[in-house]
Amino acid sequence: MSRSASSSLRETGLIYVSIEDMEAIAHAKTIAIRIEGRRRAATFDEKDIAKTFIPNLAAFYAEKIGL
């Protein structure tokens, strides 16, 4: 995922994604991601997400998780 902005603020976090959800994302045509924190929120639309993200996730899913 990539997005450009000028800011000295940097945050990180982790989420749990079930195998079923990962499969749905890996087989999606497009995705958008909304991240909500306690004080801020950001939405990453299709145009903000690298074109290679879904194909790479699908390849990872097929190789490491899928049967």
C-alpha positions as CSV (number, residue, x, y, z in Angstrom):
1,M,0.0,0.0,0.0
2,S,1.4,3.4,-0.7
3,R,0.2,7.0,-0.1
4,S,2.1,10.2,-0.1
5,A,1.7,13.1,2.3
6,S,3.9,15.5,4.1
7,S,3.9,14.8,7.8
8,S,6.3,14.1,10.5
9,L,3.7,11.8,12.1
10,R,4.1,8.1,11.8
11,E,2.0,5.3,13.3
12,T,2.1,1.6,13.1
13,G,-0.3,-1.2,14.0
14,L,-1.2,-4.8,13.5
15,I,-4.6,-6.5,12.8
16,Y,-5.7,-10.1,12.7
17,V,-7.1,-11.3,9.4
18,S,-8.8,-14.7,9.3
19,I,-7.9,-17.2,6.5
20,E,-11.4,-16.7,5.1
21,D,-11.0,-12.9,5.0
22,M,-7.5,-13.2,3.4
23,E,-8.9,-15.5,0.7
24,A,-11.7,-13.0,0.0
25,I,-9.1,-10.2,-0.3
26,A,-6.8,-12.3,-2.4
27,H,-9.6,-13.0,-4.9
28,A,-11.1,-9.5,-5.0
29,K,-11.0,-7.4,-8.1
30,T,-10.5,-4.2,-6.2
31,I,-10.3,-3.2,-2.5
32,A,-10.4,-0.1,-0.3
33,I,-9.0,0.0,3.2
34,R,-10.3,2.2,6.1
35,I,-8.1,2.5,9.2
36,E,-9.6,4.0,12.3
37,G,-7.6,5.0,15.4
38,R,-8.7,6.7,18.5
39,R,-8.1,10.2,17.1
40,R,-7.6,9.8,13.4
41,A,-8.9,7.8,10.4
42,A,-7.7,7.3,6.9
43,T,-9.2,5.7,3.8
44,F,-7.1,4.2,1.1
45,D,-9.1,3.8,-2.1
46,E,-8.2,1.7,-5.1
47,K,-6.1,4.4,-6.6
48,D,-4.0,4.6,-3.4
49,I,-3.1,0.9,-3.3
50,A,-0.3,-0.5,-5.4
51,K,-1.5,-2.4,-8.5
52,T,0.6,-5.3,-7.5
53,F,-0.8,-5.7,-4.0
54,I,-3.8,-8.0,-4.8
55,P,-1.8,-10.2,-7.3
56,N,1.1,-10.5,-4.8
57,L,-1.4,-11.4,-2.0
58,A,-3.1,-13.9,-4.2
59,A,0.2,-15.6,-5.1
60,F,1.2,-15.7,-1.4
61,Y,-2.2,-17.1,-0.5
62,A,-2.0,-19.8,-3.1
63,E,1.6,-20.8,-2.2
64,K,1.4,-20.6,1.6
65,I,-2.2,-21.1,2.6
66,G,-4.4,-22.4,-0.2
67,L,-4.6,-26.0,-1.1
